[in-house]
Amino acid sequence: MPNQLQYETSPYLLQHANNPVDWYPWGEEALNRARDEDKPIIVSIGYSACHWCHVMERESFEKEAVARVMNENFICIKVDREERPDVDAIYMDAVQAMGVQGGWPLNVFLMPDAKPFYGVTYLPPQNWVNLLGNISDAFAEHRDDLARSAEGFATELNLSDAERYGLKEADPLFAPETLDGFYRKVAVKADDEKGGMRRAPKFPMPSIWRFLLRYYAVSGNEGALRQTTLTLDRMALGGIYDQLGGGFARYSTDGEWFAPHFEKMLYDNGQLLTLYAEAYSLTKKTLYKHIVYQTIAFAQRELLSPEGGFYSALDADSEGVEGKFYTFTPAELRETLGADYSWFADLYTSTDDGNWEHGRSILHRTETDDAFAERMGWSLADLNVRLDAAHIRLMRLRNERVRPGLDDKILCSWNGLMLKGLATAYRVFGEPEFLTLALRLGFFLLRNMRDARNGRLWHTYKNGRARQAGFLDDYAAVIDGLLALYQATFTESWLQEADQLTQYVLANFADASQADGADDLLYFTDKNGEELIARRKELFDNVIPSSNSMMAENLYTLSLLLDRPAYADRSDRMLGRVQPLVQQNADYLTNWAALFALRTKPTAEVAIVGPEADRFRAELDGAFYPNKVLCGTTGRSELPLLYQRGPVDDQTTVYVCYNRACQLPVTSIDAVWGLLHKVQ
């Protein structure tokens, strides 16, 4: 018989609905039952594209004998970490406080009051059964010890960040030497041979390279640019990137960007669109343009819902085998490519025995098109024709295979990241289709993932139903996307929506306590949401930037576009609070460091007025200059930067301002660049 997960919408939870384990979703029913029956709780946390989550399910959760032990002695709760990042964050923090390396599947044991006392990640079945027995015995025989331990962890989780990290209120230092220190913290850990950070597995970590691009813009440090382009080149050519269909996998299992963990996540691809588009605007590398266009085509083909939102992820596995959909045997390559096999195998490092497991090959390159064409004695145009023909034939073969599973829930925060990526790609390349996708996504988010009654966002959407009160990262990412969409279109409603969401955040996520630890950093959860054993503030930038660092930048941008000094003041207080932490651990707070980089010099407030406002905007966005905000109109506007400003001699006119002091208006792009470079 199906368990209680049968009523959920999360694909990950539904995958477990027919397990013999008596799973419950996180909620009052399960928590009340644990208190009523006085049983310990197992909270098992994962997500649909998690390979080892599926392995543990097959080995343990699908087995009647294992399920019997779990059901008799525990209340069992399954959590989709993407649907409930608040629950995941609390218990991940707890497990790491226990000295256990975090990861998924995350299996945490709680007292009946939901306070944690032990946790593990993946365990093979016999180890898992042994642990269940030991925990059950300990609960029966040493309950007081477990309760004291759980109380200690709960107290630790409830420490404010000010107490935990010794953060004090201070004025931020926007100085080149401060920035140099941040850069050195990152550079010392960077891999200057393979790109990325010096470790395996390798994750894309977009916020690191976003910071280095901004550091380069301020400092002119060629080492920062070289490290960034090395990383972007190697990722784009490596196995982590789908060389046939586009889109990045979640990470490379090795230090070479060769063998990916094949799942594709929306959050990676949305951020990498922004990163590669920005890098193209600086370097003009055709490889980066190719990556942006092909990745958007992948997302449109495989992740776009009919309503305009984007689904969450594609699994690593198909037919129960990791990477089967994306890899090829030498025989398949020979049969499909014929006379083109030899050079294609050379370019993509495939051998006659395969270059990966089970005699299969991952399409992986270390050589650019230019270098390979020169080595072969071909023109670049000739290579492109050959590559296109080979890719089409292999895609035809691949499309006949069983596809990886699709996680078809739509997450608000990840779609905000995608909105920023699409809007940025349009701003850099001017491709109308990119804007169409961005506009559809913007309308989808505001129509389907916002509660019309109170203006709050929903976190997740599926089958026409939105649910779960939004978290701070939902607001931060959507506001960031809306600000990019406004600056791409000059349609003021997008800016107004961003401001309304920001006002909701300040009213419902702020620390309103009068305790010594109260600060201007924002809670991850809405004050009107479910009350858990701790209410946390997210500070550290991971694969996705922290919600507080994103909101600090949103507040600063809005302060300039809407003349809201209070927003900038709050952003500054947030930066001042975390600066000591960034100085110590800049490689874990690179999105904060990127905002420090912007603040080191005055931000250009660029107002464009006149009939060719969009053309001027496109030319300004075509070159890399991150330290600016743009607003514009073809007519009249009440926005502060545009108010009572009009064209000079009926020509499109640009007003460049710094710190609310404006230069003389100019009527050519060259003159605008002259004003910008004067300050830069």
N, C-alpha and C positions, 0 to 999 in steps of 0.2 A: 504494500500500500504506500502511496506517496506520503511523504512527511509534510510538515507545515510550510516548507519552502515552495510547494506547488502554487501558492497564491501570490508569489513575488513576480516582479518584472525583470529583475537582474538576470542576465544570461548565466552568470557564474552561480547564483543561488539555484536557478532552475536546473543546472547541470547536476546538482546534488539532491534534487527533489525526490528521486527514486532510490536513494541510498537506504539501506536498512537502518542507518543511524537515525534516531528520532530528532532530526535537526529542527531548530526554530530560527527564524530571523531575529536579529537584535530588536528588542522591544519589551514592553511591560509584561506581556504574557509569559515569556520565558523567565524574566527576572523575578516576577512574582512567584512563579512555580518553584524557582530555586529557594526562595525564602520560605515558602509554605512547606516544602518537602525537606528543607534544611540539607540541601545537597550542594556540593561544589559545582562550579560551572566550567565547562570547556568553551572557550571562544576561539574558533578556528577561522583565520582571516586569510583571504587570497583574492585573486582576480582572474578573469576568464582567460587571459592570454598567458597565465603563469604556468610554465611547463611542469615544475616540480609540484605545484598544487594538484595538477591532473595525475601525476605519478602517485602521490600519497592517497588520492581518492581511489585509484585503481587497486593499490596494494592494501589499503587499510579500510577506508570508509565504505567500500563496496562489499566487504567481507562480513558475513553474518556473525562469525565468532567474535570479530573485533567489535562490531556494532553492539553485540550483546553486553560486552563489558562496559562500553561507553554508556549505553542506555540505562543499565542497572545502577550505575554509581555516580552519574553526572547528569546535569542538564546541559545539552549540547546546542550551541549557537553558532551558526555560520554567518560570516560577514563578508560582503564584497567591499574591499578597501576603497574602491573607486566610488562606490555609492555612499559609504560612511567613512570618509577620511578622518572625521573627528574621533570615532571609536578606534580606528587603526592607530592614529597618532598617540593616543593616550597609552594604549597597551604596548605599542612599539617602544615608547619611552620607558615604560616599566620594565620590559624585558632587557633593554640595554642597561638600565640601572642595576639589573641582576647580574650583569657581566656577560650576557649572552649576545653573540653577534646577531644582529637583526636580519630579517629577510622574510620571504614568503614561500611556502605557507607559514604563517605565524600562529602557533598554538599556545594559548595562554590559559592558565588555571586560575580561577577566581574563587574567593569565598562567596557564600550565598549573598553577601551585600555588594558584590561586584568588584571588590578590591582584590588586586592580583597578588599571587604569592609565588608563581613559578611560570616559566615559559620556555618553549623550544621552537625550532623551525622544523624542517623536514626530518622525519625519522623513518627508517625501514620498519616493516610491520612488527617484527618480534620486539624490537626496541620500544616501539610505541606501546605495545601491549604490556611489556614489563613496566614502563613508566606509569601507565594507567593503574596497575596494581599497587605500585609504590605510593602513588599519590592518594589512592583510596585508603590504603592502610594508614598513611600519615594523617589523613583527615579524621579517621576514626580514633587513632591512638595519641596523636600529638597536635590536636586541634588548636590548643592555646598558643603553641609555638608558631603555627601557620598564621593564626590571627594577628599575632604581634608583628610577624614579618609583613603581612599584607598591610597592616596599619602604617608601618614604616614606609613602604613604597607609596602608599596613598599620600602620606605627608610630603614625601619628596616630589610627587607629581603636582602638588598644590603650591609649591614654592613659586613665587613670582619670578619672572626673568631677571628683575632687578636684584633679587636676593640670590638667585642661582649663579649669576655671572658677575655680580658686583657692579651692575650698571647704575651710573649716577647721571643726574641731569647736568648737561654741559653744553656749551656752544660748540657746534661743529667747526672744524678747521678745514676750510676749502683752500688748500695750498698745494703747489706742485710737489713739495717734499713729502707731504702726507701721501699723495698719490703714488710717488715713487716707491714708498714703503709698501703700499698695497701691491704694486706690480712685482716687487722682488719676492713677496710671499708666494705669488702665483708662479713666477718664472722659475724658481728653484725646483718646483715639482713638475714642470712641463717636460715632455719628451721631445727633445730637439732633433731626434732622428726620425721617429714615426709619427709625430704629432700627438695631440691629446695630452693627457697627463701620464706621468711615468708609472704606469701600473697596468695590470690586467685583472679583470676585464676592463675594457675601455668603453666609457659612456660618452656620448656627444657633449653633454654639459654646455648648452648654448650660452648660458649667462657668463661663463668664463671668457669666451671669445668675444662676446658683446662688450664686456669690460675692456678687453685688450684693444678692440677697435676704437673705443672712446679714449682710452689712455693714449693711443697713437695719435688721435686727432688733437689732443692737448699737448703732448710732449714731443711728437715727431720721432719717437723711439722706434727705429727700424726693426729692432729685435722683437718688439711686441707684434708688429705687422707680420714679420717673417714667421713667427710661431703660429699666428692665426691662420695665415694662408697655407702653411704646411699642414695644419690640422684639417682645414676645409678641403684641401686637395686630396689628402689621403683618405678621408671619409668618403668623398665623392667617388673615388676610384675603387674603394675597397668593397669587401663582401658585405659590410654593414649596409651598403646602399644596394637596392635592387637594380642591377644594371640593365635589366630588360624592361621592367614595368614602372620604375621610379619609386621613391619613398624609402625612408630609412627604417631599419630594424632598431630595436630598443638599445642594444649594445653589442659589442664584439667580445666574444668569450676569451680572446687572446690579446696580445699586445701589438698586433699587426693590422687591426681593422679587417681581419680576414674572415673568421668564422662567426657569424652573428648568432645571437639568440633570436630566432627568426620572427618573433612577433613584431608587428608594426603598431605603434601607438600614435593616436592623433596628437597628443601633447608634444611629442618629439617633432613631428613633421610640421606642425603649426609654427613652432619656434624656429626651426631650421629654415623655413621659408623666409622669415624675417632676417635671419642671420645671413643667409646666402644672398638675398637681395641687397642688403646693406653692403656686404663685401663686394658685390659686383659694382655698386655705385662708386666704390673707392678704387677698385683694381681694374674693372672692365674685363675680367677674365670670362671668356665665353663658356668655360666649364660651369661657372656659377649660374649663368643664365640658363644653361641646359638643365641644371639641377632644379631650379625654381620651376621652370615650365613643365618638366617631366613629373615632378612631385605633385604639383597642382593637378595635372592630368590623372595621376594615380588616385589622389584623394577624391576627385570628381567621379572617377570610374568606380571606385570600390568602397568609399566611405560616405558618400553623399546620400542623404535621405531624400525622398520625394518632396518633403516639406522645406528643404533648404538647410537643415542642420546636418552636422557630421557625426557619424557613428564613432565609437570609442576606439576599437582595436580589431586587428586580425590576429588569430592564433599563430603560434609557431608551428603547430602540428597540422598535418592532414593525413587521413587514414591511419592515425595513431603514430606517425613517424615525423620527428622534427625535421623541418626543412625540405620535406619530400617535394612539395609543390615548386620550390625555387631552384632545386639542383638538378643536374643532368649526369647521366652515365656517359662515358666516352662513346659508347655505341650509339646513343641517342644523338650526340653531337655530330658524329660522323655521318649517320644516316640523314640527318636533317640538313646539314651544311654541305655535304659532298666535297667538292674541290676547295671550298672555303674553310674546311676544317683546320688545316694546318696553321694558317696565319691567325685564325680566330683563337685556337687553343694556345698559341704563343702569346697573344695579347692578354688573354684572360687566365693565364697561368694554369691551364688544365693539362694534365698529363694523360698518357694512355691508361694509367691505372686509377685515374681520378685524383683530385687533390685534397679530398676530404674523406669522411667516413663511408664505409660500405661501397667503395669504388665509385663514389659520386663526386661531382665537381661543383664548387661554388664559383660563380663568375666573379672574378677578383682581379684587379689591375694595380700595377704600381707605376705604369708608364702613361704619360699623357698622349693624346692624339698626335700632337705635333712631333713628339720624340719618336713615336712608333712609325708614323708616316715617313719620317726622314730615314729611319733605319731600314724600312722596306723599300725606299726609293720611290714612294708614291707621293702624289700631291695630297694635301689635306682634303680637298674636294673628293678625290678618288676614294680615300679611306672612308669618308662620311657616307658615300653611296654604298660601299661594301658593308659598312656597319649597319646601316638602315635595313638593307636586304636581309642580312643575317638575323638581326633582331626580330624582324617581322616573322621569319620562318620559325624561330624558337618560341616566340610569343604564341603563334598558332598552335604549336605543340603543347605549350604549357596550359593554354586555355582549355584544352581537352581534359585536363586532370581534375581530380576532386579538389575543390578549393579549401583553404584553411577556414576554420570557423570564424564567424563574425560576431563581435560583441556589439549588438545593435542598440544599446542604450546611448542616449545623447547627454553628455555632461556639460553643464553650463561653463565651468571654468576652462575646460579644454577647447570648447568652441570659441571662447573669448580669445584664447591664444591663436586659434586658426583665423579668427576675424582679423587680428593684428597682422598675421602673416599674409593674408590675401590683400589687405589694404596696403601694406608696405610693398608687396610685389607690384601692385598697380601703380603706386606712387613712383617706383623706380623704372618700371618697364612700359607703363602706359597701355597695357594690354586690356582692351574693353571687357573680355571674358572674366578677367580677375576681378574687376569692379562689379560685374553682374553677380558673381558668386558671393562677394563680400556684402553687397546690398541685400541679397536674399537671406544671407546668414544673419545680418543685423536685424532685419524685420522678423525673422524666425525667433531670435532670442527674446526680443521685446514683446512679441505677440504670444509666444507659447511658454516661455520660461520666466515670466514675470507675473506676479499676482496683481491683478488689476485693482483689488480691494485695498491693498496697503502698500503697493509699490515694491515689495520685496521680491528677490529672485528665488526661483526653485533650483535645486541642485541637479536633478536628473529628470529625464523625459523619455517616455517610450509608449508606443501604441496610443498616442493622443492624450496621455496622462502625465502631468508633471507632479513631482512629489519631492519631499525632503527639503526643509528650509535651507536656503543657500548659505554657504560658508564664505568666509572673507575672501578666499581665493576666487570664488565665483564672481564676486563684485569687482575685485581688483583686475582680473583678466578681462572681464567684459568692459569695464570703464576704459582700460587701456586700448582695447580694440575699437571702441566707439570714438575715442580721441583720435586714433589713426584714421578712422573712416571720415571724421569731420575734416581733418586736414587734407584728405584725399579728394573731397568733394565740395567743401565749403557749405554743405547743407547743415544749417544751424540746429535743426532738430536733434541731430546726433550728439552735438555738444550739450544741448539742454538735457538730453537723457542721461549723459554721463554725469552731469552735475546733480541731477535728482538722485541717482544711485549713490553718489558720494555723500550727499546729505543723509541718506538712509544709513550708510555705514557709520558716519560720525554719531548718529543718534542711537545706534543699536549694537555697535561693536566696540565702543570706547570703554575704557576702564573708568567707571564712575565711582570706584571705592575711594574712601578717604584715608586708606592705609598708607604707610610710608612707601610701600612698593608701587603705589599707583603711578602710572606714567602715560605718555601719549601714544605708546604702542597699542595696537588693536588686538582684541581677542579674535580667535579663529571662528568662534561660534556666535550666532545671534543671541542676544539676551532673551529673545522670545522663543528660542529653540529648546530642545530637550536638555535637561540638566544631567550631566554625567558626573563621575566622581572627581573630575578636575576640569577647569576651564583654562585652556592653554593659549599662548601667543606664539605664533610661528615666526621665527627670526631667521633661521639658517636657509640659505639658498641651496637647493638641491638640483636635480634634473629640471624641475620646475622651480622658478624663483619663489622665494617666500612671499606670502600674501602681504606682509607688512612692507617689504621693500618695494613691491609693485605699487602699493597704495601711497607710499611716500613720494614716489615719482609722479603718480597721478595727481596728487595734491599740488605738487609744484607746477605741473603743466597747466592744470586748471587755474591756479593762481595767476598765471600770466595771461591766459586766454580770456578770463572773466574778471580780471582785476580784483582778486580775492586775497588780500594780504594775509588774512587769517589762515588760509590754506598753506601758504608758503611758510608761515611761522610754525605751524604744526609739523610740516615736513622737516623743517630745520630741527625742531625739538626731537623728532624721531631719529634723525641722523646723529645729533649730538649724543643721544642716549646709547646708540649702538657703536659709535666710533671706536671706543677701546676694544670692543669685540672684533671689529673689522681689522684693526691694526694687528691683533694677535692671530686671527684666523681668516685672512682675506680670501683664501682659496675656497672657503666655505660660505662666503658672504659677497660673492662677486657682483650680484645685482645691486647691492648696497654700494659697492665700490664704483660701479658704473655711474650711479647718481652723484657720488662725490666727484667723479671725473667731469660730469656736466657742470657742476657747481664751481669748479675751480676758476672758470672764467665766466663773464656775464653771458646770459642766454639771449640770443637775438630774437626779438619779437617782431616778426615780419608781417606787415599788413599790406595786402594787394587789393587795389580798387580799380575797377574798369572792365571794359568788354573782354579783354584777353586775360582775365585773372587766372583761368585754368591753364593756359599755355605758360604763363609765367611760373605758376606753381609747378608744372611738370618740369620745366627747365631747372628750377631750384632743387627739386627732389632728385633729379638725375645725377647729381654729384653728392658725394658723401660729406655732409655737414650736420652731425647729429645735434649740435647745441643750438637748436632753433625751434620756435613754434611758428606755425603758419596760420593766418586767417585771411579770408578774402571775400569779396563780393563783386558782382557785376553791376550792382545798383547801390542801394543804401542799406545800412545795418545799424542796429542799436548796440552791437558788441563794443566793449570799451575801446579796443584797438582800432575799430573801424568807424566809431561814432564821429559824425560831422566831418568825415574825410571823403574826398572825391577825387576823380581824375584831374590831372593838370593838363590843360589844353586838349581835353577829350582823349588823352592818351592814357593807357593803363599805367597806373602809378604805384610805386612801392615805397612804403614808409618803414624804415628800419629803426627799431628802438632798443635801448638797453636800460634796464632798471628804470623804466618809465620816462626816459629821456630820449627824444627822437632826433635822428639825423634829418637833414633836408631831404624832401621827397625826390625820387629819381624815376626815370621812365625807361630804363633799359636794364636787361639782366646783367650786363657787364658792370654797370654802375652798382647794382646790388652786391655783386661779388666783391667789388672794390670796398664797399662798406663793411662787409662781413670779414674779409681777410685783414682789414685794418685792425680789428679787435682780436682776431685769432692770433 
